[in-house]
Amino acid sequence: MVGSWSDPRSPGGKSQSTVSHHLSVLADAGLITKVKPGRGVNCTVVPERLDALRAALAS
């Protein structure tokens, strides 16, 4: 799953700084990777890490 965000109107009405902060937290946790090809950011979910998180939360 890949997402791109460069629109200043972020999902859920959150500010750009809030979205950037949360994307950084997810990237630091290894749940997503971020690539900055220009002004925007492309994010990709790391399926193995997400599966591990799901398993940990289910137990």
N, C-alpha and C positions, 0 to 999 in steps of 0.2 A: 504494500500500500504506500503510495507516494502522495504527498500533499505539497502544495505550494502556497505561500502566503506573501503577498506584497501589497495588498490593498490596505490602506490605513483604517478602513472600517473592518475591524476584526470580528470573528465569530462571537456571537453572544453579547455584542456591544462592549467588549473588553478593550482596553487601550492597547496600543502596539507594544508598549513597554511591559504590560502584564503578560501578553501572549509570548513575547520574546523571553521573558523570565521563565515561564512555565516550559517552553520548548527547551531552554537550557537545562532545567532540572531533569526533564525526560532524557535529554542527551547525556547528561552526566551519569544518570542511572543506567545508561546503555540500552534504553528502550527504543530510542530512535537515533538515526544518524541525520546530521544536518549538513547540507552543502549550500554554499552561498555563491550561485553562478553570476550574480549581478546585484541588483538592489533587493531582490527577494531572497527567500530561503526555501529550499526544497528539503522536505523531511521525509524520511522513510522509516517505517516501523521495522524493528529487528525481531522477526517472528520467534526465534529461539528464546530471546529474553522475555518476550511477552508470554510465551508458553510457560516459562519457569515462574514468572510472577503469578500467573493464574493458578499453577499447581501449588505454590506456596500459600496463596490466599484460600485455596480450597481445603487445605489440610488443617 
